[in-house]
Amino acid sequence: MVLLAINLTLLQATKTGGPNGSIRLSAEISRPENSGLSAALDLLVEAKKEIDSYSKGGPLSFADLIQIAASQALKKTFLDAAIAKTGGNQEKGRTLYSAYGSSGQWGFFDKIFGRDDAQEPDPEGRVPQWSTASVQEMKDKFISVGLGPRQVAVMSAFFGPDQAATEEKLIADPDCRPWVEKYQRSRETVSRTDYEVDLITAVTKLSYLGQKINYEAYTYPKQKINLGKLKL
């Protein structure tokens, strides 16, 4: 789910691309860099049908739904990690996550909804094949959208099937090395705070790159209550 959200098609020079839902289109999801993401997209297609069936504020955009799904996947990952840190105790794990973990860091992300869906696929060649890209290619792509080695390092789990192998590649780069080591140490702590907070920050930044957010997209008029008919 997170890779669907990390669709770095933004081109700053033309202000086109980004998290605009274009990855849902067959011409884009079928590209080599998106290999393996169709199953996740299919789940979202079905989820959208259900959500739209009872939504009072109109249909949910795929651009928004993809970001919601990514955040929920990360929240579950963080909660599962907290439960594991407490020896598998569900109650203690939830307490750890809510009281000392990163659960309170999603406030800004949770307010960013109202993205429009693109009607055409974004141009090809803007997204690296992360699993085979060189570290320099990764850095160049992140730098092109206003991020850098720090964000590359914190998002290492999403650049291939083996996070350890990806980090081994990143740690050989002098720009990424200190950040990789920082997040490895953080994941060994009970709360994993530095790693999780920085990952949430990176995902939040990526979630609105180049997008115009209509914060009133899902608003709807409330039913008026005739107080005169109330019986006291």
Backbone torsions as a table, in degrees:
resi	resn	phi	psi	omega
1	MET	NA	-39.1	-176.5
2	VAL	-65.6	-37.3	179.7
3	LEU	-65.7	-30.5	174.1
4	LEU	-61.7	-36.6	-178.4
5	ALA	-76.8	-32.4	-179.5
6	ILE	-85.5	65.4	-178.3
7	ASN	-101.9	82.3	-170.6
8	LEU	-78.7	60.6	178.4
9	THR	-90.7	0.4	-178.0
10	LEU	-61.8	132.1	171.4
11	LEU	-117.0	109.2	-173.9
12	GLN	-59.9	-36.2	-175.7
13	ALA	-60.9	-34.6	-177.8
14	THR	-109.9	-3.7	-178.5
15	LYS	56.1	40.5	178.4
16	THR	-120.2	156.6	179.1
17	GLY	88.3	-165.3	-178.6
18	GLY	99.1	-164.9	-176.7
19	PRO	-77.7	69.0	-172.9
20	ASN	-110.1	12.3	178.1
21	GLY	79.5	0.7	-177.4
22	SER	-64.9	-21.2	-178.7
23	ILE	-65.7	-13.9	177.9
24	ARG	-73.0	-20.6	-175.6
25	LEU	-76.3	139.4	-172.7
26	SER	-58.5	-35.7	-178.8
27	ALA	-66.1	-23.9	-178.7
28	GLU	-97.8	-42.8	-178.2
29	ILE	-65.6	-22.4	-177.7
30	SER	-85.4	-0.6	-179.8
31	ARG	-71.4	154.0	-177.4
32	PRO	-55.0	-38.3	-178.0
33	GLU	-69.0	-14.6	179.6
34	ASN	-106.7	15.5	-180.0
35	SER	-57.6	133.0	177.8
36	GLY	90.0	-1.9	-176.6
37	LEU	-96.5	-7.2	-176.2
38	SER	-62.7	-37.5	-178.8
39	ALA	-63.5	-42.1	178.1
40	ALA	-64.5	-40.3	178.8
41	LEU	-63.9	-40.2	179.1
42	ASP	-59.6	-39.6	177.7
43	LEU	-61.9	-39.8	-179.2
44	LEU	-70.7	-34.3	177.2
45	VAL	-59.4	-45.1	179.2
46	GLU	-68.2	-40.3	179.1
47	ALA	-62.7	-39.5	-179.2
48	LYS	-63.4	-39.4	178.4
49	LYS	-58.7	-44.3	-179.0
50	GLU	-68.0	-45.4	-179.5
51	ILE	-60.8	-46.1	-178.2
52	ASP	-64.1	-27.0	-176.8
53	SER	-67.3	-25.0	179.5
54	TYR	-121.0	4.1	-179.2
55	SER	-69.8	129.1	176.8
56	LYS	-85.3	-16.8	-176.5
57	GLY	-101.7	17.8	179.9
58	GLY	92.1	174.5	-176.8
59	PRO	-64.9	143.2	177.5
60	LEU	-80.4	134.2	178.7
61	SER	-72.3	148.8	174.9
62	PHE	-62.4	-35.2	180.0
63	ALA	-58.0	-42.1	177.4
64	ASP	-73.0	-43.6	-177.0
65	LEU	-60.6	-40.9	179.6
66	ILE	-60.5	-41.4	179.7
67	GLN	-69.6	-39.8	177.0
68	ILE	-60.0	-46.4	-178.5
69	ALA	-62.1	-40.7	179.3
70	ALA	-63.7	-42.8	-179.7
71	SER	-65.7	-38.7	178.9
72	GLN	-67.0	-37.1	177.2
73	ALA	-63.7	-41.9	179.0
74	LEU	-67.6	-42.3	178.9
75	LYS	-59.3	-40.8	178.4
76	LYS	-66.5	-40.6	178.0
77	THR	-60.7	-43.9	-179.9
78	PHE	-66.0	-41.4	178.9
79	LEU	-64.6	-43.9	178.6
80	ASP	-60.4	-38.3	178.4
81	ALA	-65.1	-40.0	178.9
82	ALA	-65.4	-40.3	177.9
83	ILE	-64.2	-40.3	177.9
84	ALA	-63.8	-37.7	179.7
85	LYS	-64.5	-24.6	-179.3
86	THR	-101.1	23.5	176.0
87	GLY	73.3	22.5	179.0
88	GLY	89.3	5.7	179.5
89	ASN	-78.6	112.2	-175.4
90	GLN	-60.2	-47.5	-176.5
91	GLU	-64.9	-46.9	179.7
92	LYS	-65.7	-36.9	178.7
93	GLY	-63.7	-42.6	178.6
94	ARG	-66.1	-37.3	177.3
95	THR	-65.6	-43.9	178.1
96	LEU	-59.7	-45.8	-177.5
97	TYR	-65.9	-43.2	-176.1
98	SER	-78.2	-33.6	-174.8
99	ALA	-92.4	-35.2	-173.6
100	TYR	-123.6	-10.8	-176.8
101	GLY	-89.0	-150.8	-171.7
102	SER	-101.1	6.6	-171.4
103	SER	-58.6	-27.0	-178.7
104	GLY	-84.5	3.6	-174.6
105	GLN	-94.6	2.9	-176.1
106	TRP	-91.6	4.6	-173.0
107	GLY	-54.1	-49.0	-178.1
108	PHE	-68.7	-44.2	179.0
109	PHE	-55.2	-45.2	-174.6
110	ASP	-67.8	-9.7	178.5
111	LYS	-96.6	-10.8	-173.2
112	ILE	-92.8	81.1	176.4
113	PHE	-136.2	140.2	-175.0
114	GLY	132.7	27.2	177.3
115	ARG	-78.1	143.3	175.1
116	ASP	-88.4	150.5	174.9
117	ASP	-85.1	130.6	172.5
118	ALA	-69.0	146.4	-179.4
119	GLN	-100.4	-7.2	178.3
120	GLU	-128.5	149.6	176.8
121	PRO	-65.4	147.5	175.1
122	ASP	-69.6	153.9	-178.9
123	PRO	-56.8	148.9	178.7
124	GLU	-72.6	162.1	173.3
125	GLY	83.7	8.2	-178.0
126	ARG	-95.3	-18.2	-176.0
127	VAL	-116.5	126.1	177.4
128	PRO	-68.5	159.5	166.7
129	GLN	-83.4	99.0	-167.9
130	TRP	-55.9	-37.9	-174.9
131	SER	-68.5	-22.6	-179.0
132	THR	-115.7	-5.0	-178.0
133	ALA	-67.7	148.8	173.7
134	SER	-74.8	162.1	177.8
135	VAL	-60.7	-38.1	179.7
136	GLN	-63.1	-40.3	177.4
137	GLU	-63.1	-40.6	177.6
138	MET	-62.2	-48.6	-179.5
139	LYS	-61.5	-44.4	-178.8
140	ASP	-59.6	-41.3	-178.7
141	LYS	-66.3	-45.2	-179.8
142	PHE	-66.2	-40.6	178.6
143	ILE	-62.6	-35.5	-177.6
144	SER	-65.1	-20.3	179.2
145	VAL	-109.4	14.1	174.6
146	GLY	92.4	11.3	177.7
147	LEU	-111.3	-156.7	-177.2
148	GLY	-174.5	-161.8	-176.4
149	PRO	-56.5	-34.7	179.6
150	ARG	-59.1	-45.6	-179.0
151	GLN	-72.7	-34.0	174.7
152	VAL	-58.4	-46.3	-177.6
153	ALA	-64.6	-44.6	-175.2
154	VAL	-71.6	-19.7	-179.3
155	MET	-101.8	19.4	-175.3
156	SER	-58.9	-26.1	-178.0
157	ALA	-65.8	-16.4	-172.7
158	PHE	-106.7	7.5	-176.5
159	PHE	-104.9	19.8	178.8
160	GLY	160.9	169.6	-176.7
161	PRO	-72.1	-16.6	-175.4
162	ASP	-125.0	101.8	-178.1
163	GLN	-60.5	-38.8	-179.2
164	ALA	-61.4	-41.0	179.5
165	ALA	-67.4	-40.0	177.8
166	THR	-63.5	-43.4	-179.6
167	GLU	-67.5	-32.5	176.0
168	GLU	-62.5	-37.5	177.3
169	LYS	-70.2	-43.2	-178.0
170	LEU	-68.0	-34.6	-173.9
171	ILE	-70.1	-16.1	176.6
172	ALA	-77.3	-11.6	179.7
173	ASP	-94.1	127.0	-176.0
174	PRO	-63.0	-27.4	178.7
175	ASP	-75.0	-36.2	-176.7
176	CYS	-87.6	-27.7	-171.9
177	ARG	-51.3	-52.2	-177.3
178	PRO	-61.6	-32.5	-179.7
179	TRP	-75.0	-40.9	176.9
180	VAL	-59.0	-46.2	-179.4
181	GLU	-64.4	-38.4	178.3
182	LYS	-60.3	-46.1	-176.2
183	TYR	-75.7	-29.8	174.0
184	GLN	-64.0	-43.0	177.5
185	ARG	-64.0	-41.4	-178.4
186	SER	-63.1	-39.8	-179.3
187	ARG	-67.0	-18.2	177.6
188	GLU	-83.7	-15.9	179.5
189	THR	-78.2	166.9	-178.6
190	VAL	-66.9	-45.2	-174.5
191	SER	-88.9	-20.8	-179.3
192	ARG	55.8	29.9	-169.1
193	THR	-60.1	-52.7	-176.4
194	ASP	-57.2	-45.5	-178.7
195	TYR	-64.1	-51.2	-174.8
196	GLU	-68.3	-41.3	-179.9
197	VAL	-64.4	-43.8	180.0
198	ASP	-68.2	-33.2	176.9
199	LEU	-67.8	-42.8	176.7
200	ILE	-61.0	-42.2	179.4
201	THR	-61.5	-43.2	179.9
202	ALA	-65.9	-45.8	-180.0
203	VAL	-63.0	-38.3	178.3
204	THR	-62.7	-45.9	179.2
205	LYS	-61.4	-42.1	-179.1
206	LEU	-68.4	-22.9	-172.3
207	SER	-74.1	-14.5	-179.1
208	TYR	-131.6	12.8	-179.4
209	LEU	-55.8	120.5	174.9
210	GLY	73.9	8.8	-175.7
211	GLN	-104.4	143.2	171.0
212	LYS	-93.0	119.6	-175.1
213	ILE	-96.6	122.4	174.9
214	ASN	-96.7	96.3	-174.3
215	TYR	-68.9	-9.0	178.3
216	GLU	-104.0	14.7	-173.1
217	ALA	-57.6	-37.1	-174.1
218	TYR	-112.7	19.2	178.8
219	THR	-76.3	154.5	177.8
220	TYR	-151.6	151.1	-177.5
221	PRO	-68.1	135.9	176.2
222	LYS	-78.1	148.1	178.0
223	GLN	-68.0	129.6	180.0
224	LYS	-76.7	139.8	179.2
225	ILE	-104.6	125.5	177.5
226	ASN	-83.4	98.8	-177.1
227	LEU	-64.3	-22.7	-178.9
228	GLY	-66.9	-21.1	-178.7
229	LYS	-93.1	-3.7	-179.9
230	LEU	-72.7	136.3	176.5
231	LYS	-96.4	122.9	-179.7
232	LEU	-93.7	NA	NA
